[in-house]
Amino acid sequence: MKIVAVERIAVDAGHTERPGRQMRRKCADWSIIEVCKVTADNGLIGWGETVPHYTWGRVSDEAAERAIGSNPAELMWDDGCGAGLQQALFDLTGKALGMPAYRLLGHKVRDWCPIAWWCWDMPADEWVGETQDAVAAGYVSFKLKARPWHDLRAATQAINEATPDHCVFDLDFNSLLVSAGQAQHVLADLETFPKVHFFETPIPQHDVEGNRSLRAKLRRPVAMHFDNPPFLTAVKEGVCDGWVLNQGAARTVHQAALADEANMPLWLQLVGTGITTAFTAHLGAVLPAAQWPAITCLNTYRDDLIREPLEIRRGHMRVPETPGLGIEVDEEALERLRRPDVSPHELPRMIHTVRWADGSSAAYTEHDDMEADFLAGSRPGFERGVSLTTEEDDGSPAFGERWKQVRQAGILTLYA
């Protein structure tokens, strides 16, 4: 069997209303998908996908050209293929052999893999809405983006009260607690909520001493992205309890084996629609340490790009058993959602204003500038009563004047 064609199809899978509205501030382009269709000389087709604006590896022109004339089984373990092409090669090889992809990846250890509902940072009432939607869809675990411009304690209390007792939350800080000194006070408060399951990257991961000291003071597990700091350093110094893995198949299987030897759990974080989520299920089926709920952001997509949805019950997804990835890609949806290329969306100008309980405020025209300002420790972090509002350009002179004022100031700060 030889590959005769590699087609990359750009589509916009869209985001559902609530996540889509909030994600416009930072990651609206995650809705842009490059679907990879690989055709063999025997007529079989393999499917995969890449989220170009969030991926461990894009599919390059060179990788696509190199695949032509090759046997997919000879290339499928090459992470240099990029996400979408690698998934398609596993799908194609599994179909040719009449076996599900997990049999190509390792020895199956579970039939159902844990999966979490993913939430961007939102006000408390919107987080409540998300978690209620999640429970209705069969989820019991939620990964929540914890940010210093929302009242995190109030939001955590609200979702703690609004969800069933068997639900749990993962709070992902992306380093925004800044230091161990600040983090220990905030996290000590959050540990009083029984549904807070673990914390992810509370402070910068390279701060070995800070993370070691912080973990020693906590009762909840701490998760960190693999290899920062290096694995052996992290294990020796005891900086975390488990890992986040988001690499290609070869690298992921290697990292998972190390985690297993260290008796440390992990979750897989491979973002995408139903195509990527199916591939994640096959990986999770063979990795003993993949005990924490996987993150694919499947719940944020308006269209999952597959004909039959993956089965999710009580926080676990069933591992497909039919050959390849075990899914049927919705080619009609691909045509309906097709776009010329994977270039970013053109979004309106925005003003992001953080307001603290004492009446002080700081305004920014770029979300990245706001995040950098907090990461630098220049603003009070995670205070009670803090809130964020985002205004989009409505075409009015008033907005234009205010945007210009904030832009010229860089950060427009007003004190009470």
N, C-alpha and C positions, 0 to 999 in steps of 0.2 A: 504493500500500500504506500503510495506516494502522494504528497500534497500537490495539487495543481493550481490552487487559487487561495489567496488570502484577501478578504474584503473587510475594510474597516468602515463601519456605518455610524455616522454621528447622529445622535438623537437627543431630544430633551425630554426626559421622563417626568419632569415637573416635580414639585413638592406639594404635599397636602397643605391645606389652608393655614393652619396655625404654625407648624414648623416653617413653612415657606415664608410667611410674613416676618418671622423673627430672624430667619437665616439670611435674609436679604442684607443684613448689616455686615456679614462676614463671609458666608459660604454659599451664596446663591448658586454659584457655578457647580456645586456638587450635583445638580440635577442634569448636567450635561454628561452624557454617556457615549463612549465609543465602543460599539458592539463589534466583536471580531468574529467573522464567519470564515471558517477554514474548510475547504472542499477537497476531498481525496479523489484519486482516479477511479475508485470503486463506487463513487456516487455518495458516499457517506459525508455528513457535514458535522463539524464540531463548532460549538458556540462558546464564547467567553465575552468578558466586558472589562473595560477600564474606566474608572472615573478620573479623567485627565487632570482635574484640578484638586484631586486628593487620591493619591495612589502611591504604592511602593515602587512602581515602575511602569512608565508608559511603553507602548509598543512603537518602536522606531521603524522607519522605512527599511533600514538595514535588516532588522530582525524579521520583518515580513518577507523581504526578498530572500533571506537565507532559508526560510521555511519551504519555499517552493522547491519541489523535487526531493524533499526529505521525507523520511518516515517519521510520523509524529511521535512514535515511541522513543525515537532517538533524541528528540529535542525537549520532551515535556518536562524534564527535570532541570532544564536550563533557565534559571531565573532571569537571565539576560533577555529572554523573549518578551518580558513585560507581562503585566497582569492578564489582559484580555487574551493574548495569544497563548499563554501558558494554560489558562483554563480551557481554551478551545482544543488544545492538543490532548489534554487529559480526557476531555469529552469525546473526541474523535477516536482515541485509542481504546477507550472503554467500549464504545459502540462497536468497533471492529472486532473486539475480543468477546463481545456479548456479556460484559461484566460491569457493575457499577464502579465509579471512579475510586471509591475508597479502597477497593481491592488492589488498585495500582499504587496506593499511597502507604499501605501498611496493613497491620492486623486489626480487625475491627474489635473495639472494646465497648461500644455502646450503640444502641439503636436510635436513641433520642439524644440530641445535643442541646445543652442549655443555651438560651438566647435572650438578650435583653432588649427592651424598648429604649431608643435613644432620644434624648431631649436636649435641644439647644437651650441657652439661658433665656429665661422668660420670667415675667412677674408671677407671683404665687398663684393667682387664679388660673393662669394659663397652664402652669405645671399641673395643677389639680385636674384640669380638663384633659391633659395629655395622659396622666396616669389612669384616669377613669376609662379613656379610650383603650389604653393598653390592656387593662384587666378584661374589658369586653372582647378584646381580640385574642385572649389566651396567654397574655404575658403576666409574669409575677415579679420581674426584676426590671429596674429602670436605671439607666445611666444618665445622670443629670449634670449638665455643665454648670458648675458652681462659680459664680462671678461676683466680684466685690462691688458692683454697681446695682445689685439687687439685695434685698433684705433676706439673706439666706436662712436665718433662723426662722423667720416668719413663714417662708416658703416651705421649709422642711416640716415645720409643725403642721401646716395646712395639708400637705400630701400625706403626712403620717396619719392624720385624722380621717382623710378621705378614702383611704385604701384598705382592703382586707388585711387581717393580721399576718397572713402568710407572704405578703409582699415585702421586698427589700429594695434599698436604694444604694447606688454607687455614686459618690460625689467626686467629680473630676475637676480639679482646680487648675490644671495646666500651669503649675508653679506660682499661681497668683496669690498664694499666702506668703510668698516672698522669703520668709525666714522662719526658722524653727521657733523663735521667740514669739512671733505673731501667731504662727500656726497652732501652737499648743493650746492657746486660750480659745481660739475659735473652734478647734476640733473637740476640745473637752466639752464645750456646750453641745455640739452636734452629737456626741456620743450618748447624750441623755435620751435621744430618740431611738427607740428599740429597732426601728426598721432601717436605720443607717447601717449598711452591711460592711462597706469598706471605703477607703479614701484612695484616690488616684493622684499621683504626682502633686502632693500638696505644696512642695517647695521645689526649686530647681534641682534636678536629679544629680547634677555634678557636685552638689554640696554633700559630700559623703558624711562628714561629721555631723552636719545639721540633720540629715535624714536618719542617721543612726540614733542620735539623741532624741529626735522626735518620736521615732517608732517605739523606743523604750518607754515612753510616757503614755502610749495609746493602748486602748483595749481592742480597737478595731484593726483589722488587717490593712496594710498599705500595699498598693499595686504600683509598679513602675514599668515604663517601657524598657524592653530588653536591651542590654549592653550599654547603658549609660547610667552609672559608671560601668566599666567592663564587668562581665558576669562574675568572674572570680573575686574581684574586689567587692562587688555587691553582696555576694554570699558570705565572704569572710567577715565583712564589717556589719552584716545584718541590717542593711538599709531598708529592706522591704520583705513582704511575705509572699509575693507572687508577681506575675509578669503579664505584660501586654505584648502580644506578638503581631506584627503587621508587615511581613515580608513575603517573598515568593515561596513556592512549595518546598524547594530544597532547603532554603535558609530556615523556614518555619519548622520543618521536621527536625532539623539539627538543633535549633534552639529549644524545641519542646523536649527533645531527648535530654538535654542538659538540665532543664527544669525538673524533669522526672527523676533524674539521678539525685538532684538536690532536695527532692521531696517537696517541691514548691508548685502550687497550682498556677494556671495561666488562663487568659482568655484570648481568643482570636479576634483581631480587629481588622476586618477586610470590608471596606465600605462599598456598597453597590446595591443593585436591585435584586430581583429573585435569582438572577444568574449567579452573581457573586455569592449570594446567601446559600444557594445550593452547593457551590464549591466549598464554602465554609463548613457546611454540614458534613461533607465527605472528609475534610481534614479533621474536624472535631471527632469524627467517628473512630479515628485510629490513633489519636493522641491521648494517652492516659491522663496527662496532667491538665488537659483542657476541661477543667471542672468548673470554672467560673463562666458566667453567661457571655457568649460571643456578642460582638458588636458589628452589625453590618449597616445600620441605619435604614434597613428595609422599610420600616414603618413610616419614614419621611417621604417616600416616593409615591407620587400620584398613580403611576403605572409601574407594575413590577416586571413588565416585559415578558412574562411567561403566561401560557394559556391556563394552567391550573395552579392555584396558589400553593405554596408549601404549607404543610400541616403543622400548626403550632398549638400545643396544648399545655396548659399550666407551666409556661415558661420554657418549654422544650420543643424543638422542631424534629420531626421524623426524618431520618436519613433516607434519601431516595434509594430504591433497590433496583430500578431499571437501568439498562446499560448507559455508560457515560455519566453525565451529571444527573441524569434521571429527570430532566425537565424538557418541555417543548416550548421553544421560544416563539413568541407571538409575532410572526413576521408582518401581520397586518398592522400591529402597533408600531413596528419599526418604520413602516412606510408613512403612517399617520404622523409620527413624531419626528421624522427625519429633519435635520437641519444641515446647512451647507458644510459646516466644519465644527470644531470643538472650541472655537474662540469664546472668550468670556462674554457674559451678558452685558449689555449696555444698561446701566442702572442710573436712576436720577441722583442728583446731589443730595446729600443728607447732612443733618446736624444731630449729633448725639449729645444729650445733656444729662449729666449726672447731678442729682440733687440730694443733699444730705438733710437730716432731720432739723438741723439748726438754720436752714435756709441758704446755706452756701451752695454754690454750683460750679461745675466746670463743663465747658462745651467744646466739642471737637467736630471737625468735618470728616475725619477718617477713623474708622473703628480701630485700625491698627495703631494709630496714635494714642487712642484712649487706652488700649491694652498695654502699650509700652509705658505709658505714664504710670499706670498702677504697678507694673512689674518693676519699675525703677524705685518703687516705694515713695513716690511723690504725692500720693493721695491717701487719705484714710481708707483702710480696706475692711470690708465686711462689717460695716457699722449697722446698727439697728436703724430702721427707717429710711435707708438709702433707696433711691429709685433711679431708673433710666427711662428717658423718653427719646424717641427718634422721630424727627420730622423729615419728610421727603419733600423735595422741590415740587411745589404745586403751581409753579409758573408765575406766582405773584411777585410784584416788586418788593413787598415786605420780606418774603423769604430770601430773595436775592440779596437784599441789603444785609440781612442778618448773617447769611452764609458768608458774604464777603468780609464782614466784621470778624467773624470767628476765624476765617481762613487767614486773615492778616495777622491776627493775634497768635496764631498757632494753637494755643489753648486759651480760651476766654474764661477766666476765673472771676467769679463774683463771691464776695464774702458777706456773711450776714451782718 
